[in-house]
Amino acid sequence: MPKDVAVIGVGQSNFVRGYEGSIRELAFEAFREAMEDAGITTKDVDASIICSAPEYDKQRSPAGVIAEYLGLIPQPTVYVETICSSSSTGVRIAYGLIKSGLHDIVAVIGFQKMSEITSAESQERMGRGADIQWESPFGTMMPAYYALYAQAYMAKNGLTLDDLMNVRIKSATYGQINDRAVYRKPVLPDDFDPNNPNARMAQVVSWPLRVGDACANADGSSCVILANAEKAKAICKKPVWILGIGAASEAVNMASRPDFSKGIRVAHIAAQQAYKMAGITPKDVKVAEVHDCFTIAEIMAYEALGFAPIGEGKQLIREKATYKEGPIPVNVDGGLLSKGHPIGATGGSQIRTIVLQLRGEAGPMQVPGEPDIGLVHNIGGVGLYGNVTIFGR
């Protein structure tokens, strides 16, 4: 496909449990790094897209506030929200704005300061990501929704608790070497042993998901700067091109969903669109970032992306095929399970990882063999929104 839109700069703050500054200061951390990476000034940026989940923000309409603080006015700015996939949706919109010729360079800034509210308030707001008339009033929350998928998958496909545990062990393997991650400690099987009184990860949250099967809330920001081909070639020594981009949405009510054992449907649809646009197959992908808000989500993503047949995603983790040295490295930055999940910043963080991988600049997380094609899978809510974006050198 034509290489019309490229990423020319990426940035990310540290992901932390309690950021002491304001949301504008948090956004600046990622923006500064991305601008330095791109080697441009604020005058070069034609437009900005600000991404977060507004129910966590005390500031109403944060786009204008953040754009002003970053020096991006009077250029147009817009606010984008698709829950956890907000910043990858922002990149999709930026791609369209540049492809249309309306803008040459667009900055996509994702952020979330989840520590501004309590954990209980956070869970309640997550529950409101479901239908507030027919589902969330009955107490459903994110762990319970993903537990439904895990139960169906285990019943039909032979998934075990150890398979889920091993996803977390892989995540922690790489979280230890990611200096931007919240959780940087090793995880061992003993941490999931219910007979071990010191097991940190064994307590059931919503069966079969345990504490160790869930990612943590975090504060953080990310920034992705995109440019058209002319600008990218003039500005950037190592542009990373968007080759394919796919997106889909799903019924909000779980009762309206198809077979849970087959995973998140939006991911299947978005992946097919992205592969078709890029003109590649899953076998061409050399490194991937997938949305592992829960361990079951990563295994389902393997199948949605075509890395394994339906029901066989568990084999990839059993065989360590998704480790850095394996045939399809996945989440070698620790994923959400280790990095943390600042909702609006997550997709941009995933994209940053893939861009660094394709530029050969991922440091200790670098996948061997000079990967030339990378993929980002970013899900909003319980499969309510899905984005798959394919990047190439």
N, C-alpha and C positions, 0 to 999 in steps of 0.2 A: 504494500500500500504506500501511497505518497507520505513522505515525512514532512508534515505541514506544521505541527505544533510540538515544541520541545520543552522539557524542564531545564531551566538554566541555573536555578539556585534552590537549595533546600536548607531548612533549619529546624531545630527543635530545642526546646528548653529541657532541663532536667525534669523528669516526672517525679513528683514528690507527694507526700501525704498531706502536707499543710504549707502551702505557699503563703508567705507573709505579706506580699505586695498586693496591688490591685490587679484587676483583669487587664488593664491597659499595659501595665508593667510586665505582666506575664506574657502577653502577646508580643511585646517588644523583644523579649529574649530570643524567640524563634525568628522573628522578622529581621533582627539585626544580623543573625548568623546567615540567613538566606540571602540577604542583600550583599553581604561581604562575599559570600560564595559566588553570587552572580556577577559581582563587580560593577554594580550599577548604583544610581542614586534614586531618591524618591521622585525626581523629575522624570525619570525614565518609565515609571509605572503609570500606565494609562487608567487602570481601574483596580479596585480591590474587592475581594469577596471574603466576608467574615463569617465564620461557621461555629456554631455551638448549639447546645440544647438549652432553650431559654428558660426552662423551668428551674434550672440550677443557678441562674444569674439574677442578682439583685438589680442590675442595671437593665432597664428596659431599652430595647433597640440598641444593642451595643455596637453595631457596625459604625455608626457615625462617631461615637465616642472613641473607638479604637482607631479608626481611619484618621481622625484629627490628631491623636497622640502620636501616630506613626508618621505624620507629615504627608498624608496621602489625600489631602483636600487642596483644591476643589474638585479633583478627579472623582468620578462617580464611585460609589460603594454600594454594596447590597448585602443583605443578611440571608444566610442559607441554613436551613435545618432539616435534616432527616435523621434525627436522633444520633446514634453511634456512627452512622456513615456520613455525617454532615460534611466533613472536609474532603472526602473523596467525591461527594456530590458537587462540592464547590469546584473541584478540579474539572469535573465533567462540564460544568457551566462555563468555566474559564476556557476550556477547549472550544466550546461552541462560539463564544464571543470572539476568540482569535481566529478560528476557522472562517467565520463569517466576514472577517475583515473589519469588524467594528472596533477592535482594539488590537494593539501589537504586543503589549506586555501586561500581564495580569498577575497580581499577587493574591494567593489564597491563604488566609490565616485562620487556623482552627485553634480554639482554646476551650478550656473548662476549668473553673475553680470550684471543685465539688466540695471542698472543705468549708465553704461558706454556709452550708447547712449540715445538720446532724445526719448520722447514718440512718436513723429511723426516717427522717424526712426524705433522705435520698431514696430509700427503698419505696416509700410511698409514691414519690414522683416517677420512679421506674415503673411501678405498677400502673400508673396513669398513661404509660406508653401503650397500654392495651386499651380496649374499648371501655370507656368510663361508664357506659350504660349497662353493659351486659357481662363484663368480666371483672375489671379491677375492683368494683365494690365488694366482691366476694373474697378479697385478700390475695389474689394471685400476684406474684412478683417474679422477677427475672429468673431466679434459680428454679422455681417451680415450673415455669414454662419450658426451660431447657431440660429439666428432669423428665418431662413428658416425652420429649424426643429421645432422651437417653433410655427410658424404659422401653419404648417401642423398638428402638434399635437393638437393645440387648435381647429382647424377647425373640426377634426375628433373625438376627444376624450373629448371635453368639459372642457378642462383645462382653468382656469381663471387666471387673473393677480394676484389675491389674493393667489392662490396656489403657484405661483412663489415667491411672496413676503414672504410667510410663510417658504419657503426653506431658504431664507436669514435670517429671524428672528431666525430660529433654528441654523443656522451657527453662528450667533452672540452670541447666548446663550452660546455656548461652546468656541467661540473665546475669550470671556472675561476671561476664566479660563485657557487659554493656554498661558503660558509665552513666547512661541516662536513665537507667531502669530504677524503679522503686525497690523491687525485691531482688537482692543480689546475693542470696545464700543458696548453698546446695540443698537439694531435696533427695532424700533417701527412702527406700521402701519402708524402713522403720517409722518414718514420719506419717505413714498411712496405716500403721498397724493398730487396730482397735484395742489390742491387748497391751499396747505400750502406753503406760500412763503419761508419758511425755510426748506422745505423738501430736504434733502441731496441726496436722492436716486431716486427721481421721474423723473428726466429728461430722455427723450427717447434717447437711443444710436442707436438702430436699432429695429424698432417695431417688436414684443412687448417687447423687452428687454430694461430695463432702467439701469441707473447707478448702482442701487442696485442689479441688476441681474448678474453683471459681477464681476469676481475676479480682483485683482490688480496685476500688475507686482511687483516683489520683487527681492532682492538679498539674496542668501542663499546657504547652502550646506547640504548634507546628506551623511551618510556612513552606509553601511550594510556589515558586515563581515560574510562570510559563511565558513563552514567547513564540512568535511566528518564525518561519524558517529563515527569513532574511535576517531578522534581529538575532536569532539564536546562533547562526553561523558567524555573524560579525562579532558577537559579544563573548561567546562561550567556547572554550577549547574542547570540552567534552559534553556536548548536548546529549540529553537522553530523550528519545522521541516517544511520543504516545503512538503506539501501533494499532491498538484496538481498545474499544471502550464499550462496555455493556451495562445495562441497568434494568431493574424490574421491581415491581411491587407486588404485595400479597394481601389477601383478605386479613383484616385485623383480628377477626374472631377466630379462635383456634378451632372451633367446631366446623368452620368453613374450609379448613385446610385439607389437603389430600393426605396420603399415607405418611405418617410421621417417620416410619422406619426408613424412608428414602431421603430424609434430610430436609434442608431448607430449599424450597423450590426456587426462590428468587436467585439463589446462587447458581443453580443449574442454567436458568434462562440467561442471566447476565453473562455467564461464562461462554455459552454458545454464541452469543452476539459478539463478544470480544474476540473470540478465536476466529470467527468468520471475517470480521473486519480486518484483523491482523494477517489473515491468510496463513495461520499456523495451526498446529495441533498441540494437545497437552505435552506430547513428547519433546516439543521444541523449547519448553520452559525450563530454564536452568536454575532458577531460584524463585521462591514465592513467599509472600507474606499473607497469612490468612487470619481471619477474625476469630481468635480463640478466647472469647469471653468466658467460655467453659471448656473443659477438656473434650467433651462430646462434640462441641462445635468444630474443633480442628479435625477430628476424624470424619465428620460429615462433609467438611470442606474438601478433603482429599477426593471424595467421590464426586461432589458437585463439579469440581474442576477437571475431572477426567484422569486424575493421577492413579485412581484405582476403580475397579468396577463397584457398582452398588453392593453394599454388604461386605466389601473386602478392604475398606479403609484401615481396619484394625491391623491388617497384615503389614502395612507400611511402618507402623510404630513398632510392631513386634520384630521386624527385620532391620530396624533403625535406618530405613530407606530415606527418612526425612531429616536425618542428621546432616551436618555440614559436609561430611565426606560421602554421603549417600547419593543415589541417582537423582533425587529431587529434594534438595534442601528446603525446609520450610521453617519459618520463624526462627532463624538463627540469630536474631537479636533478642530472643527471649519471649517474643510475642506479648500479647496483653497480659498473659498469666504472670509474667515477670516484670514487664515494663510498667504495668498499671494501665488503667483505662480512663483517661480524661476525655470524656465522650467526644467533644467537638474537635479535639486534637488528634484522635487516634488514626484516622485515615491518612492524614498528612504525615504522621510519624511512620506509618507503614511505607508510604511512597518514598520518604527520605531514605529509609533502609535500602529499598530496591535501587534507587538512583545511585547511592554510594556503592552498592554491589556492582552495578554495571559500569561504574567508573573505576572500579578496582581500588576504592578508597574506604572500605569498611573495616580496616584495621584487623584486630583479632577475630572479628566476625566474618572476615572475607571468605567467600566460597571459592575453593580452588578451581582452576581451569578457565579463568577469564570469562565468566558468564556474559552472554550477549542478549538474552531475553529474560525479563523478569515479570512477575505477575503480582498484583495486589487484589485481594478479596476482602471487602469491607461490608459488613452487614449492619443495618439499622434496626434496633428493636429485636423482637423475636422473629427475625426473617420478614419483617414488614417491608423493608427496603433492602436492595442488594446492588452493589457496584463491583464490577470486575474490570480492572484496567491493566493493559499489557504494555510494557515498556521495552524499548530496544536501544542498543548503542547505534 
